[in-house]
């Protein structure tokens, strides 16, 4: 009887415990979602690094510099038409 109780106890925790089968499936799902988020963040970082690279002195893109200066300072030429977004 004692052996059956011990086997039932460990069997239950092997399935329902924190490190059991259900926990393994839960952690697998979390890992999958975190890997997707990491891929999204990696693409965002690559995009930002490319834009920052265009603002470096050696490879300065004058159009991007003009765009950023206008966005940050709110400047426009008198003959330009301004279309406001959001």
C-alpha positions in Angstrom: 0.0 0.0 0.0 2.8 2.4 0.9 4.6 1.6 -2.5 1.4 2.4 -4.4 1.0 5.7 -2.5 4.6 6.7 -3.3 4.2 5.8 -7.0 0.9 7.7 -7.1 2.6 10.7 -5.4 5.6 10.8 -7.8 3.4 10.0 -10.8 1.1 12.9 -10.0 3.9 15.4 -9.6 5.6 14.1 -12.8 2.6 15.2 -14.7 1.2 18.2 -12.8 4.3 19.5 -10.9 6.2 22.6 -11.6 8.8 20.6 -13.5 6.4 18.0 -14.8 5.0 17.4 -18.3 2.5 20.3 -18.0 5.2 22.7 -16.9 7.4 21.6 -19.8 4.6 22.3 -22.3 4.0 25.7 -20.7 7.7 26.6 -20.8 7.9 25.4 -24.4 5.1 27.8 -25.3 6.8 30.7 -23.5 10.1 29.9 -25.2 8.4 30.0 -28.6 6.8 33.4 -28.0 10.0 34.8 -26.6 12.0 33.6 -29.7 9.4 35.3 -31.9 9.7 38.5 -29.9 13.5 38.3 -30.1 13.3 38.0 -33.9 11.1 41.1 -34.1 13.4 43.0 -31.9 16.5 41.9 -33.9 14.9 43.3 -37.1 14.0 46.6 -35.3 17.6 46.9 -34.0 19.0 46.2 -37.5 16.7 48.9 -39.0 17.7 51.4 -36.3 21.4 50.6 -36.7 21.1 51.2 -40.5 19.5 54.6 -39.9 22.1 55.5 -37.3 24.8 54.4 -39.8 23.4 56.9 -42.3 23.8 59.7 -39.8 27.5 59.0 -39.2 29.9 61.6 -40.5 31.6 59.3 -43.0 28.3 58.2 -44.6 26.1 61.2 -43.9 22.9 61.1 -45.8 21.8 64.7 -46.2 18.2 63.8 -46.9 17.9 61.8 -43.7 19.6 64.6 -41.7 17.2 67.1 -43.2 14.2 64.9 -42.4 15.2 64.3 -38.8 16.1 68.0 -38.2 12.7 69.0 -39.6 10.9 66.4 -37.5 12.7 67.3 -34.3 12.7 71.1 -34.7 9.4 71.4 -36.5 10.9 73.4 -39.3 9.5 73.8 -42.8 10.2 76.0 -45.8 7.6 78.7 -46.5 6.6 77.2 -49.9 6.1 73.7 -48.5 2.8 72.0 -47.9 2.6 70.3 -44.5 0.4 67.2 -44.1 -0.2 66.4 -40.5 -0.5 62.8 -39.5 -1.8 61.2 -36.3 
